[in-house]
Amino acid sequence: MSYGQLAAIAGSIRAARTVGQILHHNTAVPVPWQRVVNARAAISTTCQEHSFEMQKELKSAGFKPESD
């Protein structure tokens, strides 16, 4: 699922960046953030810690992201 798809489900199709920020800063509710990629099916975070964690989680689920 992409950030844009989540934004559309939430009722604001143009809020993909906001969805990314919410997922990045969320600590209260366990959300499977590692399964969210950008529209090109690539990891789009610049946070090195999360990028590594996302890659690890996606690969363990059988997904091969297109970027590091």
C-alpha positions as a printed Julia matrix, in Angstrom:
68×3 Matrix{Float64}:
   0.0     0.0    0.0
   1.28    3.48  -0.8
   1.13    6.72   1.18
  -1.27    8.12  -1.43
  -3.57    5.13  -1.12
  -3.71    5.56   2.65
  -4.43    9.26   2.21
  -7.29    8.46  -0.19
  -8.77    5.94   2.25
  -8.61    8.63   4.94
 -10.51   10.99   2.64
  -7.71   13.32   1.58
  -6.12   12.04  -1.62
  -3.51   14.83  -1.68
  -2.21   14.16   1.86
   0.37   11.47   1.09
   3.18   13.44   2.77
   1.06   13.94   5.86
   0.46   10.2    6.05
   4.23    9.66   5.89
   4.83   12.11   8.73
   2.13   10.55  10.88
   3.57    7.08  10.39
   7.11    8.32  11.04
   6.25   10.03  14.32
   3.65    7.57  15.61
   4.65    5.8   18.83
   1.29    5.35  20.52
  -0.41    2.82  18.24
   1.34   -0.17  16.64
   0.9     0.42  12.9
   2.59   -1.78  10.27
   4.39    1.28   8.79
   7.04   -0.91   7.19
   4.48   -2.07   4.65
   3.87    1.43   3.26
   5.93    2.44   0.23
   5.83    5.35  -2.19
   3.93    5.32  -5.5
   6.9     3.7   -7.25
   6.92    0.77  -4.78
  10.15    2.06  -3.24
  11.15    3.03   0.28
  11.05    6.82   0.41
  12.23    7.67   3.9
  15.48    9.55   4.43
  15.7     8.37   8.02
  18.48    5.77   7.89
  17.22    3.85  10.93
  13.74    3.47   9.5
  14.99    2.75   6.01
  16.99   -0.24   7.27
  14.1    -1.41   9.43
  11.65   -1.04   6.53
  13.88   -3.03   4.21
  14.26   -5.78   6.79
  10.51   -6.02   7.44
   9.56   -5.88   3.76
  12.11   -8.5    2.77
  10.94  -10.83   5.54
   7.41  -10.49   4.12
   8.68  -11.4    0.64
   8.62   -7.88  -0.87
  11.66   -6.58  -2.72
  11.77   -2.76  -2.59
  13.26   -1.0   -5.6
  15.44    1.4   -3.61
  17.69    1.22  -0.57
